[in-house]
Structure formats: structure tokens, C-alpha cells
């Protein structure tokens, strides 16, 4: 399903509402795989588990075209090396769009790596990775995606860690036409996830479990070609939201202190020159 940008704006005006899609896992999500390892325990609590036989996953019933998506996660505790908890937005098809949070497991006492990526028209390779400034297994923390026609902003507990701006003016594809569902999965990736696959999953620690709560979507829901958007009247605040000076300072703080990989700094990977968006201010 494809939408032109003009159609998106028209739909925002015609089908806008003022209600907020919020936490009821029974109504908003389906467990899609895992043979019982994924469980909706209440309207506001969901868990995914992984053992040696299988992981598990869920997806949203709704498709979204722009919005502000929040979810609280508590990650696998202890020795989670080899596991990956993926939480992302994705469309369908060979030219899909995708906005990724992936949490790469660790040995006990080592920090998780938060892996982010943006795909547009089937092309990704835009990775940035971070350590977190807290233990993500001790309690729930909020991971947010703000997606509007201007930019995609990844945030953790309200602190922006990454901004991917719309750079179509210089030929960089940007996700804006394809509705996306929310997905999450917990799976085994010990061939690459922890220290490049050197550390394998310790199955004596299984089952591994990640927990989810407090889902909120202030967003445009697409159904049968029509888009119904939450927020104020026909112009939700998030539709034009940008980083103010305070949030820009927090973004610089997070990237200076906790970013451990940036594709826009990897000259070995791009010997002929960095991707065009890397040169934007």
C-alpha cells in the first residue's frame, strides 16, 4: 500500500480525531509466533520468552503512517549473551521501510548495546549503536519513536539519542508513504550479536524473558486506505515536532558519551565517501 505525500496530508485533515491509542495489549497486539512463549498477561503487560527451541514475537493490529510511539521495556537480565530483543516499525514488501531498536544481549555485568537503524525502500545500512546510562534489565524504561514528514527521532526515557532527517532534497529516500506495523521479537543470534558471535548463548540460563508495558501511540492509524490521526484537531503537535534547543543539547550529550558506532564515521566502510545524509548539518 503506497500513499503520496499529498494524500497523507489530505487524510490527516479529513480523518483526524482527538483520542489517544493507549495501552491495551489485548486490543492492540497479536502474538504472532513462539508457540506459547509470548504471553499477554494483562491489558498492560506482555512478555516474550526464548528457549533453545524457539523465540517469540508480536505485532500490532494497526498500521501507522507517522506518529509518536512509546513502549516501556524491561530487558533480559543476567547473562543474555547471544540474545536479541528487537522492537521496531516495519512495512511489507521487497521495498519495505523500517525503523529499528535492537537490544543486543551481554555477559553478566557487561552493558547492553542498543542498535538503531533506518530502512527506506529496502535499503538500510544506517546503523548507530549506543550503550545505555542505566541497567535496562533492572526496571522498565521508555523507548520512543517520533516519525513525521521532517524526521525520525529515537528517544530513551525522553532523551533523544538519534535524529534521521528527511534528506529527499539531496536524493536520500525517506520513509513517508508506506504504513508500518509495530513488531517485537526475542530471538537467538549468537552467530553475530555478542562480540561478533564469539560469545554463544548459555542455554542453562533459559528461558530468557523480556517484558513490555505502557504502550502509547499518538499516531495516524491506516485502515482500508483511510488514515485516522490522534492529537489536536487536524494538526497533531507531533506532525511538525522538531528538537528544541534543550533536546538538541541532550542529543549531543547522549551521542558524545554513549554512542559507540556511527556509520557516518566509518571511513573503512565508505572509502569512496560517506552517504549523502552524513554531510548534512
Residue frames relative to the residue before (quaternion, step in Angstrom):
aa qw qx qy qz dx dy dz
X 1.0000 0.0000 0.0000 0.0000 0.00 0.00 0.00
X 0.0378 -0.8140 0.5795 -0.0116 3.58 -0.65 1.07
X 0.1352 -0.7758 0.6141 0.0529 3.54 -1.12 0.76
X 0.3754 -0.6795 0.5678 0.2738 3.59 -1.01 0.71
X 0.6371 -0.5396 0.3825 0.3959 3.56 -1.19 0.49
X 0.6297 0.5305 -0.3379 0.4560 3.60 1.01 -0.76
X 0.6470 0.5138 -0.3227 0.4618 3.57 0.97 -0.84
X 0.6100 0.5549 -0.3487 0.4454 3.57 1.03 -0.79
X 0.6849 0.4845 -0.2953 0.4571 3.58 0.82 -0.98
X 0.6424 0.5147 -0.3277 0.4636 3.58 1.00 -0.77
X 0.6571 0.5090 -0.3113 0.4607 3.55 0.97 -0.83
X 0.6001 0.5639 -0.3597 0.4388 3.56 1.05 -0.72
X 0.6914 0.4755 -0.2787 0.4671 3.55 0.96 -0.86
X 0.7304 0.4707 -0.2584 0.4222 3.56 0.77 -1.04
X 0.8192 0.2907 -0.1190 0.4799 3.56 0.87 -0.94
X 0.3512 0.7572 -0.4930 0.2454 3.61 1.19 0.26
X 0.0825 -0.7612 0.6419 0.0419 3.54 -1.20 0.76
X 0.4496 -0.7077 0.4782 0.2615 3.57 -1.26 0.01
X 0.5300 0.6247 -0.4239 0.3862 3.62 1.17 0.30
X 0.3608 -0.7241 0.5516 0.2029 3.54 -1.25 0.54
X 0.3474 -0.6983 0.5839 0.2254 3.57 -0.87 0.98
X 0.1082 0.8230 -0.5458 0.1142 3.59 -0.43 1.14
X 0.8479 -0.3715 0.1301 0.3551 3.39 -1.51 0.29
X 0.3895 0.6243 -0.6302 0.2479 3.52 -0.59 1.23
X 0.2719 -0.8161 0.4884 0.1465 3.52 0.02 1.32
X 0.5982 0.5739 -0.3765 0.4136 3.61 1.04 -0.65
X 0.7476 0.4043 -0.2141 0.4814 3.58 0.97 -0.84
X 0.7521 0.4531 -0.2104 0.4298 3.56 1.04 -0.77
X 0.8127 0.2367 -0.0850 0.5256 3.62 1.08 -0.63
X 0.1825 -0.7316 0.6429 0.1348 3.52 -1.37 0.45
X 0.3985 -0.6417 0.5928 0.2793 3.55 -1.11 0.73
X 0.1968 -0.8476 0.4884 0.0662 3.58 -0.51 1.15
X 0.8050 -0.0388 0.0053 0.5920 3.59 1.16 -0.35
X 0.5331 0.6506 -0.4508 0.2989 3.56 -1.28 0.30
X 0.3334 -0.7884 0.4796 0.1929 3.59 1.27 0.05
X 0.8041 -0.3081 0.1310 0.4914 3.54 0.74 1.10
X 0.5412 0.6356 -0.4045 0.3735 3.60 1.24 -0.08
X 0.6657 0.3902 -0.2930 0.5646 3.55 1.27 -0.28
X 0.0205 -0.8244 0.5641 -0.0413 3.58 -0.83 0.97
X 0.2317 -0.6985 0.6565 0.1655 3.55 -1.09 0.79
X 0.1939 -0.8378 0.5060 0.0665 3.56 -0.27 1.30
X 0.7666 -0.0751 0.0451 0.6361 3.56 1.24 -0.52
X 0.7161 -0.4300 0.3103 0.4538 3.56 -1.27 -0.02
X 0.7878 0.2592 -0.1312 0.5431 3.56 1.19 -0.47
X 0.7221 0.3511 -0.2747 0.5290 3.61 1.04 0.61
X 0.0366 0.7772 -0.6218 0.0892 3.52 -0.86 1.12
X 0.0860 -0.7929 0.6005 0.0580 3.59 -1.07 0.68
X 0.1624 -0.7296 0.6534 0.1197 3.52 -1.29 0.60
X 0.0982 -0.8009 0.5894 0.0388 3.57 -1.04 0.79
X 0.1821 -0.7546 0.6255 0.0789 3.51 -1.31 0.57
X 0.0584 0.7501 -0.6587 0.0083 3.54 -1.04 0.84
X 0.7606 -0.4007 0.2355 0.4532 3.59 -1.24 -0.03
X 0.6648 0.5179 -0.3057 0.4432 3.59 1.16 -0.50
X 0.8109 -0.1249 0.1405 0.5541 3.57 0.95 -0.83
X 0.3555 -0.6529 0.6112 0.2715 3.48 -1.40 0.28
X 0.3268 -0.7304 0.5562 0.2244 3.57 -1.16 -0.57
X 0.0440 -0.8161 0.5762 0.0056 3.55 -1.23 0.32
X 0.1437 -0.7657 0.6171 0.1105 3.54 -1.33 0.26
X 0.1124 -0.7673 0.6226 0.1047 3.55 -1.35 0.20
X 0.5561 -0.6068 0.4544 0.3407 3.53 -1.23 0.49
X 0.4966 -0.6305 0.5059 0.3161 3.51 -1.21 0.56
X 0.6983 0.4527 -0.2565 0.4916 3.55 1.12 -0.67
X 0.2703 -0.6814 0.6472 0.2093 3.49 -1.36 0.43
X 0.1961 -0.7976 0.5661 0.0698 3.57 -1.01 0.86
X 0.0800 -0.7554 0.6479 0.0559 3.54 -1.17 0.70
X 0.7894 -0.0974 -0.0634 0.6028 3.51 0.08 1.50
X 0.3783 0.7214 -0.5298 0.2361 3.53 -1.14 0.62
X 0.3827 -0.6578 0.5895 0.2707 3.49 -1.43 -0.09
X 0.0713 -0.8308 0.5500 -0.0464 3.55 -0.33 1.34
X 0.0448 -0.7874 0.6148 -0.0010 3.58 -0.85 1.03
X 0.0882 0.7581 -0.6453 0.0335 3.54 -1.16 0.70
X 0.2714 -0.7318 0.5978 0.1828 3.56 -1.06 0.76
X 0.0704 -0.7918 0.6068 -0.0020 3.55 -0.92 1.02
X 0.0931 -0.7130 0.6863 0.1092 3.49 -1.32 0.55
X 0.3108 -0.8196 0.4619 0.1350 3.54 -0.42 1.29
X 0.7063 -0.4479 0.3494 0.4224 3.53 -1.38 0.27
X 0.2933 -0.7805 0.5322 0.1467 3.57 -0.75 1.08
X 0.7608 0.3907 -0.2733 0.4403 3.55 -1.34 0.22
X 0.7674 -0.2959 0.2548 0.5086 3.55 -1.11 -0.70
X 0.0434 0.8211 -0.5619 0.0911 3.56 -0.14 1.34
X 0.2606 0.7964 -0.5104 0.1931 3.60 1.24 0.30
X 0.7777 0.3175 -0.2637 0.4741 3.54 -0.98 0.95
X 0.6613 0.4896 -0.3157 0.4726 3.59 1.20 -0.35
X 0.1221 -0.7556 0.6371 0.0908 3.54 -1.27 0.50
X 0.1377 -0.7364 0.6569 0.0852 3.54 -1.01 0.93
X 0.0930 -0.8121 0.5760 0.0056 3.56 -0.46 1.23
X 0.0083 0.7653 -0.6421 0.0439 3.56 -0.99 0.94
X 0.2150 0.8134 -0.4855 0.2376 3.57 -0.33 1.21
X 0.3698 -0.6468 0.6086 0.2730 3.50 -1.46 0.15
X 0.0992 0.8072 -0.5764 0.0795 3.58 -0.95 0.80
X 0.3062 -0.7066 0.6071 0.1961 3.52 -1.22 0.70
X 0.5438 -0.6171 0.4620 0.3317 3.56 -1.33 -0.11
X 0.6750 0.5439 -0.3532 0.3518 3.53 -1.35 0.04
X 0.6688 -0.5296 0.3597 0.3779 3.54 -1.31 0.26
X 0.7303 0.3322 -0.2118 0.5581 3.60 1.20 -0.46
X 0.1350 0.8564 -0.4855 0.1125 3.53 0.98 0.95
X 0.3215 -0.6735 0.6230 0.2341 3.51 -1.42 0.30
X 0.0224 0.8060 -0.5890 0.0549 3.57 -1.13 0.65
X 0.0974 -0.7593 0.6421 0.0417 3.56 -1.14 0.77
X 0.1179 -0.8766 0.4658 -0.0275 3.56 -0.31 1.33
X 0.0412 -0.6488 0.7554 0.0817 3.40 -1.43 0.73
X 0.0769 0.7647 -0.6393 0.0244 3.61 -0.94 0.85
X 0.2035 -0.7811 0.5849 0.0798 3.55 -0.90 1.02
X 0.1996 -0.8080 0.5495 0.0735 3.53 -0.45 1.28
X 0.4675 -0.7291 0.4388 0.2395 3.55 -0.69 1.20
X 0.2700 -0.7826 0.5543 0.0858 3.53 -1.30 0.37
X 0.5410 -0.5203 0.5224 0.4048 3.48 -1.41 -0.02
X 0.6365 -0.5310 0.3801 0.4104 3.57 -1.10 0.59
X 0.7967 0.2732 -0.2309 0.4871 3.54 -0.86 1.04
X 0.6449 0.4777 -0.3282 0.4983 3.60 1.22 -0.30
X 0.5206 -0.6556 0.4367 0.3294 3.61 -1.07 0.61
X 0.5261 -0.5698 0.5248 0.3509 3.52 -1.27 0.52
X 0.2680 -0.6962 0.6291 0.2185 3.54 -1.30 0.41
X 0.2190 -0.7486 0.6155 0.1133 3.56 -0.88 1.04
X 0.1388 -0.8019 0.5811 0.0079 3.55 -0.52 1.29
X 0.0470 -0.7949 0.6047 0.0148 3.61 -0.85 0.96
X 0.0394 0.7871 -0.6143 0.0402 3.55 -1.18 0.60
X 0.1679 -0.7515 0.6284 0.1106 3.56 -1.28 0.46
X 0.1160 -0.7688 0.6273 0.0453 3.55 -0.89 1.03
X 0.0363 0.7644 -0.6437 0.0010 3.54 -1.16 0.69
X 0.8363 -0.0216 -0.0539 0.5451 3.55 -0.80 1.12
X 0.7397 -0.4500 0.2104 0.4539 3.55 0.95 0.97
X 0.6564 0.4933 -0.3125 0.4776 3.60 1.24 -0.02
X 0.0940 -0.7972 0.5962 0.0155 3.54 -0.81 1.08
X 0.4261 0.7337 -0.4799 0.2232 3.57 -0.57 -1.22
X 0.5378 0.5896 -0.4160 0.4360 3.57 1.07 0.80
X 0.1583 0.8546 -0.4788 0.1236 3.55 0.92 0.94
X 0.0406 0.7172 -0.6954 -0.0215 3.50 -1.25 0.68
X 0.1268 -0.8044 0.5794 0.0343 3.57 -0.97 0.91
X 0.1147 -0.8000 0.5890 -0.0021 3.51 -1.13 0.81
X 0.3203 -0.6106 0.6614 0.2950 3.47 -1.42 0.24
X 0.3892 -0.6948 0.5475 0.2568 3.55 -1.26 0.35
X 0.4653 -0.7036 0.4774 0.2460 3.57 -1.17 0.62
X 0.7118 0.3020 -0.2283 0.5916 3.56 1.29 0.49
X 0.5440 -0.5759 0.4818 0.3745 3.57 -1.31 0.12
X 0.2590 -0.8173 0.4915 0.1529 3.64 -0.29 1.17
X 0.6272 0.5326 -0.3401 0.4552 3.57 1.29 0.01
X 0.6045 0.6030 -0.3505 0.3848 3.61 1.22 -0.39
X 0.7977 -0.0160 0.0479 0.6010 3.57 1.11 -0.62
X 0.6170 -0.5270 0.4234 0.4029 3.57 -1.32 0.05
X 0.0311 -0.7631 0.6452 0.0190 3.55 -1.17 0.75
X 0.4639 -0.7104 0.4753 0.2329 3.54 -1.15 0.73
X 0.0864 -0.7735 0.6278 0.0088 3.56 -0.83 1.10
X 0.0739 -0.8457 0.5260 -0.0522 3.55 -0.56 1.24
X 0.1275 -0.7406 0.6543 0.0844 3.49 -1.26 0.66
X 0.0913 -0.7456 0.6586 0.0445 3.55 -0.82 1.07
X 0.0115 0.8034 -0.5900 0.0794 3.56 -0.60 1.19
X 0.1828 0.7619 -0.6043 0.1447 3.56 -0.58 1.16
X 0.7271 -0.4552 0.2580 0.4446 3.64 -1.16 0.13
X 0.6698 0.5120 -0.3012 0.4456 3.61 1.20 -0.37
X 0.8177 -0.1021 0.1331 0.5506 3.58 0.92 -0.83
X 0.3011 -0.6700 0.6368 0.2342 3.49 -1.49 0.08
X 0.0567 -0.8058 0.5894 -0.0069 3.58 -0.72 1.07
X 0.2095 -0.7516 0.6183 0.0950 3.54 -0.85 1.10
X 0.0089 0.8104 -0.5849 0.0325 3.61 -0.85 0.96
X 0.1724 -0.7479 0.6336 0.0973 3.53 -1.27 0.60
X 0.8274 -0.0951 0.0028 0.5535 3.57 -0.57 1.20
X 0.7400 -0.4289 0.2158 0.4710 3.56 1.01 0.85
X 0.6186 0.5187 -0.3488 0.4760 3.59 1.27 -0.13
X 0.3403 -0.7410 0.5322 0.2279 3.63 -0.60 1.03
X 0.1593 -0.7950 0.5797 0.0808 3.57 -0.94 0.90
X 0.8062 0.0611 -0.0161 0.5882 3.57 1.18 -0.45
X 0.0615 -0.7613 0.6438 0.0453 3.51 -1.19 0.74
X 0.0847 -0.7655 0.6371 0.0323 3.57 -0.90 1.01
X 0.2030 -0.8300 0.5132 0.0813 3.55 -0.25 1.31
X 0.5500 -0.5704 0.4974 0.3530 3.51 -1.28 0.50
X 0.0181 0.8084 -0.5847 0.0649 3.56 -0.56 1.22
X 0.1792 0.8104 -0.5354 0.1565 3.57 1.03 0.75
X 0.5812 0.6056 -0.3739 0.3945 3.60 1.12 -0.55
X 0.7401 0.3127 -0.2102 0.5570 3.59 1.24 -0.39
X 0.6878 -0.5523 0.2617 0.3917 3.56 1.19 0.61
X 0.5185 0.6250 -0.4258 0.3990 3.61 1.21 0.31
X 0.4034 -0.7183 0.5003 0.2664 3.63 -0.60 1.02
X 0.1023 -0.7879 0.6066 0.0285 3.56 -1.10 0.79
X 0.4784 -0.6727 0.4692 0.3138 3.63 -0.88 0.84
X 0.2603 0.7866 -0.5271 0.1888 3.59 -0.53 1.12
X 0.7261 0.4485 -0.2361 0.4646 3.59 1.20 -0.34
X 0.7396 0.4227 -0.2222 0.4743 3.60 1.09 -0.62
X 0.4011 -0.6976 0.5348 0.2579 3.61 -0.75 0.99
X 0.1659 -0.7965 0.5782 0.0607 3.55 -1.08 0.77
X 0.3237 -0.7049 0.5961 0.2073 3.53 -1.21 0.63
X 0.4593 -0.6192 0.5509 0.3196 3.54 -1.31 0.38
X 0.0375 -0.7872 0.6155 -0.0051 3.55 -0.96 0.93
X 0.0564 0.7617 -0.6439 -0.0454 3.52 -1.30 0.32
X 0.0184 0.7917 -0.6100 0.0289 3.55 -1.14 0.66
X 0.1878 -0.7239 0.6514 0.1280 3.51 -1.29 0.53
X 0.1369 0.8214 -0.5253 0.1752 3.55 -0.48 1.20
X 0.5290 -0.6307 0.4776 0.3069 3.53 -1.32 0.34
X 0.0686 0.7908 -0.6025 0.0831 3.57 -0.77 1.09
X 0.2093 0.8317 -0.4979 0.1287 3.57 0.97 0.78
X 0.5122 0.6125 -0.4379 0.4131 3.58 1.26 0.20
X 0.8268 0.1391 -0.0735 0.5401 3.62 1.22 -0.29
X 0.6210 0.6490 -0.3464 0.2704 3.59 1.00 -0.79
X 0.7994 0.2501 -0.1271 0.5313 3.61 0.81 -0.92
X 0.8326 -0.1306 0.0196 0.5379 3.54 -0.51 1.29
X 0.6976 -0.5121 0.2616 0.4274 3.51 0.89 1.04
X 0.7083 -0.4587 0.2526 0.4734 3.56 1.18 0.54
X 0.4558 0.6993 -0.4465 0.3223 3.59 1.26 0.06
X 0.7384 0.3379 -0.1994 0.5485 3.59 1.11 -0.68
X 0.2350 -0.8036 0.5378 0.0987 3.56 -0.65 1.15
X 0.6285 -0.5454 0.4097 0.3737 3.52 -1.30 0.44
X 0.2857 -0.7366 0.5919 0.1595 3.56 -0.96 0.95
X 0.2294 -0.8336 0.4881 0.1189 3.57 -0.02 1.29
X 0.5220 0.6122 -0.4352 0.4041 3.61 1.20 -0.14
X 0.6479 0.5090 -0.3126 0.4727 3.61 1.27 -0.34
X 0.5111 0.6601 -0.4115 0.3656 3.59 1.27 -0.19
X 0.5466 -0.1309 -0.8214 -0.0967 1.53 -2.31 0.96
X 0.3672 -0.6852 0.5888 0.2212 3.53 -1.23 0.68
X 0.0671 -0.8268 0.5584 -0.0092 3.60 -0.88 0.91
X 0.1048 -0.7454 0.6558 0.0566 3.54 -1.09 0.88
X 0.2172 -0.7969 0.5574 0.0841 3.58 -1.03 0.83
X 0.1732 -0.7862 0.5918 0.0395 3.55 -1.16 0.77
X 0.1357 0.7738 -0.6144 0.0725 3.56 -1.11 0.71
X 0.8252 0.3073 -0.1848 0.4365 3.57 -1.41 0.02
X 0.1481 0.7808 -0.5804 0.1778 3.54 0.75 1.10
X 0.0646 0.7707 -0.6323 0.0439 3.56 -1.02 0.86
X 0.0311 -0.7850 0.6187 0.0063 3.56 -1.02 0.81
X 0.0571 -0.7370 0.6734 -0.0025 3.55 -0.61 1.21
X 0.3129 0.7943 -0.3981 0.3358 3.50 0.36 1.29
X 0.4964 -0.5977 0.5326 0.3356 3.52 -1.43 0.05
X 0.1764 -0.7855 0.5890 0.0704 3.56 -0.63 1.18
X 0.2196 -0.7922 0.5617 0.0925 3.57 -0.76 1.08
X 0.1262 0.7748 -0.6086 0.1158 3.56 -0.84 1.01
X 0.8506 -0.0408 -0.0144 0.5240 3.57 -0.80 1.08
X 0.7313 -0.4484 0.2324 0.4584 3.55 1.00 0.89
X 0.6647 0.4627 -0.3083 0.4990 3.58 1.27 0.03
X 0.2435 -0.7820 0.5640 0.1052 3.55 -1.07 0.81
X 0.0773 -0.7831 0.6169 0.0166 3.56 -0.77 1.10
X 0.1425 -0.8446 0.5160 0.0112 3.56 -0.52 1.22
X 0.3507 -0.7246 0.5531 0.2149 3.54 -1.05 0.77
X 0.5150 0.6352 -0.4731 0.3279 3.54 -1.21 0.35
X 0.7152 -0.4471 0.3260 0.4270 3.56 -1.27 -0.28
X 0.8420 -0.1425 0.0445 0.5184 3.54 -0.66 1.25
X 0.7765 -0.3373 0.2396 0.4754 3.60 -0.91 -0.86
X 0.7272 0.3740 -0.2315 0.5270 3.60 1.24 0.13
X 0.1492 -0.8171 0.5515 0.0777 3.60 0.31 1.22
X 0.5895 -0.6172 0.3870 0.3489 3.59 -0.99 0.84
X 0.6671 0.5290 -0.3200 0.4156 3.57 0.97 -0.81
X 0.5386 0.6588 -0.4008 0.3396 3.60 1.18 -0.49
X 0.7836 0.2209 -0.1303 0.5659 3.60 1.14 -0.60
X 0.3548 0.7727 -0.4735 0.2297 3.59 1.26 0.20
X 0.0309 -0.7670 0.6409 -0.0006 3.53 -1.09 0.85
X 0.6140 -0.5387 0.4136 0.4022 3.55 -1.26 0.18
X 0.2840 -0.7353 0.5861 0.1877 3.58 -0.80 0.98
X 0.7531 -0.4058 0.2499 0.4536 3.60 -1.25 0.08
X 0.6482 0.5232 -0.3225 0.4495 3.57 0.97 -0.83
X 0.6976 0.4564 -0.2779 0.4774 3.57 0.90 -0.88
X 0.5936 0.5414 -0.3709 0.4658 3.59 1.11 -0.52
X 0.6337 0.5153 -0.3244 0.4770 3.57 1.05 -0.73
X 0.6524 0.4986 -0.3147 0.4762 3.60 0.99 -0.80
X 0.6120 0.5407 -0.3436 0.4637 3.57 1.06 -0.73
X 0.6708 0.4868 -0.3023 0.4709 3.59 0.87 -0.91
X 0.6193 0.5446 -0.3345 0.4561 3.59 1.05 -0.78
X 0.6817 0.4894 -0.2901 0.4601 3.59 0.85 -0.97
X 0.7013 0.4674 -0.2857 0.4562 3.57 0.88 -0.90
X 0.6432 0.5272 -0.3252 0.4501 3.59 1.04 -0.73
X 0.7930 0.3662 -0.1589 0.4601 3.57 0.88 -0.97
X 0.8277 0.2642 -0.0954 0.4859 3.59 1.04 -0.66
X 0.5357 0.5953 -0.4379 0.4086 3.63 1.17 -0.10
X 0.1216 -0.8114 0.5699 0.0456 3.58 -0.86 0.99
X 0.7881 0.0714 -0.0944 0.6041 3.59 1.25 -0.13
X 0.0174 0.7721 -0.6339 0.0419 3.53 -1.07 0.89
X 0.4274 -0.7252 0.4739 0.2586 3.57 -0.55 1.15
X 0.6450 0.5328 -0.3206 0.4442 3.58 1.14 -0.57
X 0.6953 0.4067 -0.2897 0.5169 3.60 1.26 0.10
X 0.5620 0.6247 -0.3685 0.3976 3.58 1.31 -0.03
X 0.1506 -0.8377 0.5211 0.0626 3.57 0.21 1.30
X 0.5968 0.5601 -0.3724 0.4375 3.62 1.11 -0.52
X 0.6680 0.4993 -0.2924 0.4679 3.55 1.07 -0.72
X 0.7875 0.2107 -0.0929 0.5716 3.57 1.09 -0.72
X 0.0301 -0.8524 0.5219 0.0123 3.63 0.55 1.11
X 0.6824 0.4786 -0.2893 0.4708 3.59 1.17 -0.47
X 0.7212 -0.3747 0.2422 0.5300 3.57 1.29 0.04
X 0.5409 -0.6465 0.4388 0.3113 3.54 -1.08 0.74
X 0.6349 -0.5028 0.4082 0.4214 3.61 -1.22 0.40
X 0.6646 -0.5674 0.3173 0.3685 3.55 -1.09 0.77
X 0.6598 0.5338 -0.3249 0.4174 3.59 0.95 -0.84
X 0.5775 0.6058 -0.3717 0.4016 3.60 1.20 -0.48
X 0.6808 0.5033 -0.2804 0.4522 3.57 1.18 -0.48
X 0.4947 0.6471 -0.4364 0.3822 3.56 1.31 0.03
X 0.5478 -0.6113 0.4546 0.3459 3.56 -1.07 0.66
